[in-house]
């Protein structure tokens, strides 16, 4: 009898301390992103969890989001998932997400988070997602060695960008590291439009889809420049991932890459440190500003993951130390006031300063194409229009404008 009791006691003790499995679905699959995910996994393991990572490659998270939707509808959601922007509120409205107010209170999110981060991660007054990163999307990454080889200056306007691209092309150098994927291509347009029109125009035209803003001379000019760049890069364009494009930038087979600061994370992972030959510059703009997106984590309700455990997970992966370590690897910055940037790259430090200035001046805008500003239906439709325009010289700017005005008239909400 004693043996049975002792065996039962040992089993109970073991069960109480056995690591709980956590399925973690995400699309962080590049070199720098894998290093970032490792930071989260190590922290969760230290807190008694067994992390079953489910990475999904492709398309800026498009495939991962489809898998998440299918699994949730089937009643088999992952425990932890990466999400972005308005989709967080959509999932919360359907009742899928745990609130993580305990974690928010422990880490003083109301006081410490940037205003835009608070707005994105709350639903009906409750925190339903963990804010992890703040990314800047209007960066121009430059390989100085390539420009110096041909005695070319860093362009400061979009007209100069096209001029430098043309000169590189004449010398047999493919100027831009980019893949022929809709989100990469449309992010280029997003940068051009923001640079020409500024924050207020960008919000009216590409977030509100205001008919007058869309039919403005600024839109026509943006599409004209977009078409000029397409004529220069289409001859060598392939459907490669953004991180493959970053390798081309680092190796010097391309001179520029225009995209977010996840590039910095991969450059550091590939090179061991941020390479001296690569520079980061805000993309050309008449008025300084900041296009952002954020990575977030959510915890799905299930018999497997109770509310108390969900908050334990949230508390462990949202400490200032972990958020800082994650963002160092990712190339991004913490979405917090007064974040310590010790050990961050100069690009990250500049991004943080520029964010604060843009927030103060009202020049802060969410990315249209990177799941931060409009409904998924509008995002996909707009991306398809601009992607087709980039790849098909027969499509007129007026046709793109007309189709985007029709999207605005549809009144599809978040």
N, C-alpha and C positions, 0 to 999 in steps of 0.2 A: 504493500500500500504506500509506504514511504517513497519507494522508487517511482511509483506512478505520479505522486504529488510533486516530487522533485523534477521529474521529466516534464510535467505540465508547467511548472514554474519556469523552467529553462526555456520552454517553447514560448511562453508568454513574454518573457524578457526579450528573447530574440525577435519576436514579432513586433514588439514595441519599438525596437531599435532598427528593424530592417529598413533599408532604404526604400522609399516610395518611388516608383517609376513615374517619370514625367515625359510625356511625348512633346517635343518642341518642333513645331513646323515653321520654317522660315525660308527666305531666298538669299541668304548670305553665303555665297559660294565662291567668291573670288579669294585670292591669296590674303589680302588684308582683312576681308570679312571673316574668313575662317579663323584667323587669329583673334578677331573680336569675339566671335561666338565662343571660343575656348575660354575667354575670361568669364563669361556667364556660366558655362558648364562647370568650371572649376569651383566657382562660388556656390553653386547649387549642390555639388557633391560634398563640399565642406559642411553644408547645412543639412546633410542627411538625405539627399535626393539622388536618384539614379536617372541621369538624363539620356533619353533616347532621341537623338537628334534626327530630324527629318528634313534635310536640305533639299530644296527644289530649284534647279537651275532654270534660267531663261526669262527674258522679256521684262525685266524690272519688276518681277513678282507676279506677272500676269498668270502664269501657270500655277504658282503656289496659291493664289487667291481662288482660282477655279477649284483646285483640290480641296481647299478649306471649305468652300461653300458646299461642295458635294458631300464631304464628310459630316458637316454639321447637319445638313438636311437628313442624312441617313442615321443621325443619332449617334455618331461616332467621332465627335470633334477631338482634335488634339487637346492636351491640357494647356499648353502655352503656344501662342502663335504670334508671329510678326504681323502688324497691321500698320496702316498709314491713314492719317487725315479723317475726312468725313465718314469713311466706312466704319470707324470705331463707333460713332453714334448710331449708325444703322444696325450694327450687330447688337448694341446695347438695347435699342428700341425693341428688338425682337426677343429680348430676354435671355440671350445666350451668355452674357458676360457676368462674372463676379464683380461686385464693387470691391474696391481695395482701399476703402477709406482709412482703415487702420494703418496701412503702409503710408498713405498720404499724410496722416496726422503725425506719425513717427518721424517722417523726414521733412515735415513743415512745407508741404508743396504749395499751400496757399500763399505763403510768404516768399518762398524761394524760387518758384518756377516763373519763367517769363509769362506774360499775359497770354500770348498766343498758345503757349503750351498748356496753360490751365484750361483755355477754351476748348482745345482739341480733345483733351483727355477726360473731360467731365460730361456726364449726361444726367439731366434732371438734378443737378446739384451734387451728384456723387461721382467720385473718380472711378473710372471703369477701365483704365489703361495706364501702363507705366511709360512715362516719357523717357526715352533713352538717348536720342541724338538730336542735334540741330545741324542740318546740312545747308551749305550755301551752294546754289546751282549756277549762279552767274560768275563762274570762274573761267579764265582762259589760261590753260597750261601751255608753257612754251619751252621747247628744247633750245637753250641758248647756243649750244654748240652748232646746231644746224643753221641758225640765223647768222652767227658770226662767220661761218664758213663762206656764206654768200654775201656777207656785209649788208645784211638787212636789219632794219630797225624794228623794234616791237611796235606793232600798229596801235594807234590810239583812237581810231574811228573805224566804223564798219567799212567805209570806203577804202581806208588804208589796209584793212584786213584782206579785202578782195585784191588790192594791188599787190600785197606781199604774197598771197596765195598764187597769183598769176605769175609772179617772178620766180617763185619756187617751181611751179609747173614747167616753166620755160627751161629750167635747169634740170629737169628730169626728176624732181623731188615731189612726191605726193604730199600736199601741205597738211591735210587734216586727218587726224586719227579719229575714226568714227565707224560705226557699223550701220548697215542699212536695215535697222530695226525702227519701227514707228516711234518708240519713246525717245531713242537717241536723236533721230532726225527732228522730231517736233521740239525737243528741248533746245536745239539749235535755233529754230524759229522763235521760240519763247525768249531767248536771249536777245535776238535781233529786235523783236517788237518792244521789249522792255527798254532796251538801249535807246531806241528812237523816240518812243513816246512817253517813257517815264511811268511811275507807279499808278497815277490816276487813270491815264489812258489804258494801261494794261488791265486794271481792275474793270473798267467799263467794257472794254472790248472782249476780254478773254475769260472773265469770271462772270460778269453780268450779261455778256453777249448782247450788249446794247447795239441796236441797228445803226445808229448814227456814228458811233465810235468805229464800228466795223467797216463802214463805208468811207471812212476818212482818208485823207491823203497819206496819213501816217501808215495805215494798213497797206495801202498800195505800195508805198515805198519799202515797207518791211518785206512784202512778198517779192518785190523786184530784187532786193538784195539776196533774199533766200534763193531765188531762181539763179542769180549770178553764181552763188556758191555751189549750187547743185551742178551747174554746167562744168565747174572746175573739178569736182570730186567724183561725179558719177562714173567717169571712165575707169576708175580703179576701185570703186566701192564694192564691198562684199558684205554679206550678212554675218558680221562677226560681233562678238560680245564686246561690251565696253572695256572689260579688263584686257582682252586681246588687243584692243586699240591702245590701251595704256602701255602695254609692252612695246608696241611700235613707237610710241612717243619716247619711251626710255631708251630704246635701242637706236633711235635717231633716223629711222626710216620714215617718220612723220615729224613735222615741226610743231604742230599745235594739236591740242585737244580742248574742246569747249564743252564742259560738263561739270558735274558737282564734285565736291571735295572728297568723295570716296576714292577719287584718283590718288590722293595723297596717301591713303591707307595702303593701296596696292604698291605705289612707288616705294614706300618704306619697307613693305614686306619683301619686295623683289630685290631691293638694293641694300637692305640692312639698316639704312637710315635714309632720310629725305635727300635725294641726289642734288648735289650742288649745281649741276647743269640744267636743272628744271626750275623754272620760275612760275609763280602764280600771280595773275593779274586780273582784276575785275574786268569782265567783258566790256567793250566800249559802250559808253552811255552818256547822253547829254546831261543827265542828272544822276548822281550816285544813288544807289539803292541796293536792295538785297532780296533775291528770290530764294525762298526756303522750302525745304520739306523736313519732316521728322520721321524717325523710326520709333515705333511703339511696340510694346508687348501687351497682350491681353491674356486673361485666364478664363477658359470656358467652363461653364457649369456642367457637372456630370456626377453620377454616383461615385465616380472614382476620385473626383477632386472637390472636396468640401470647402466651404467658405473660409474656415479657419486656416486650412492648409494653403489655400490660394493667397491669403494675406501673408502667410509665412514666406511663400515664394516671392511675392511682391516686395516684401521688406528686404529680403536677402539680395535681390538683384537691383535695388534702387538706392543703395548706399552711395554717398558722394564719392567714396573711394572706387567703387566698382564702375560707376558712371564715368568717372575720369579715366580710368584704365581702359574701358571699352572705347571711348571716343579717341583716345590717343592712337589706338590700333586702327580705328575706322577712318581717321582723317577729319572727323567732324568735331563739334564742340558740345559740352553739356548745355542743356536748355535751362540753365539756372542763372539767377543773379549772383554776382560775386563768385563765380566758379574759379577755382584755382586752375591756372593754365601752366603750372610748372611742368616742364618736360614736353610741352606741346610744340609742334612745328611753328615756324614763323607764319606760315599760311593760315594755320588755325587761329593764331593770336590775332592776325589781321581780320579774319572773318568775324571773330567775336566782337572786336572793336567796331567793325562796319555794321554788324547787326544792331548794336546799341545805338549807333548814330541813325541808322535807318528807322529804327523803332521810334526814336525821339522826333524825327523829321516827318514821319508818316510815309516813308518810302519802302516799307516792308510789304512784300507780296508773297502769297503762297503759289507754288507751282501748279499750273493748269494741267500739265501732262504727267506730273509725278504724284497723282492721287491726293492732292492737298486742297483743291479749290472747287471742283465741280463734281456733279454726279458721275458715276462710272459710265453711264450711257452717253452723256455729253462728252466726256473725256475720250471715249473710244471713237465717237463720231467725228469729233474735231481732229483727233489724231489721224484718222483715216483720210480725211480731206487734205490735210497738210502733207501727209506722207505721199499721197498720190500726186499732188502738185509738184513735190520735190523730184519725184521719179519720172514724171510724164510732162515733157516740155509743151505738149499740145493743150494742156489745161490752162485756162486763162485765170488771172487773179480775180476778175469779176465773178467768175463761177464759184470760186472758193468763198468769197465774201457772201454771195447770195445763199450758199448752202449753210454757212455759219449763222447768218441772220435767221434762217429757217429753224435752226436748232434753238436759238434764243426765243423765237416765237412759240416753241413747243411748251415752254414753262415747266420743263422737267426739273423737279427739285432734288435736293440731296436726299 
